[in-house]
Amino acid sequence: MTRVLLAASTTLLLLAACASQEEATSANSLQGRAIPSVQVAVDRDRGLDVAQRWCASCHQVEPLGSRRTAAPSFMEIAQDPGKDRTWLETFMGEDHLPMPTFRLYPDEQAHVIAYIESL
């Protein structure tokens, strides 16, 4: 009887340890991901602000802005039928040297895409 209780206790302890290991693994897998806690309304004006701060050193971001030769203008990007929302979302999530390797937050990306689509 003692052996049965000991075996059952050991089994329960092992199961509990495995369950806590799985919980820790799932919590760790969420680290580093941008999970918005609130839904943000997409705002093209905010997209222009973000683009002026992060993109304007290489891209012409406004129709009346000064022309940059280092990269295509946002107007050229907006007029290219192959560069739709899906393309822009994918492009913004990847490295494209010689572009700087900074990453916009998901809400900033959505704002910039809304701005490009408004052009």
Stockholm file with secondary structure:
# STOCKHOLM 1.0

chainA/1-119         MTRVLLAASTTLLLLAACASQEEATSANSLQGRAIPSVQVAVDRDRGLDVAQRWCASCHQVEPLGSRRTAAPSFMEIAQDPGKDRTWLETFMGEDHLPMPTFRLYPDEQAHVIAYIESL
#=GR chainA/1-119 SS CHHHHHHHHHHHHHHHHHHHHHHHHHHHHHTTSCCCSSCCCCCHHHHHHHHHHHTTTTSCCSTTSCCCSSSCCHHHHHHCTTCCHHHHHHHHTSCCTTSCCCCCCHHHHHHHHHHHHHC
#=GC SS_cons         CHHHHHHHHHHHHHHHHHHHHHHHHHHHHHTTSCCCSSCCCCCHHHHHHHHHHHTTTTSCCSTTSCCCSSSCCHHHHHHCTTCCHHHHHHHHTSCCTTSCCCCCCHHHHHHHHHHHHHC
//
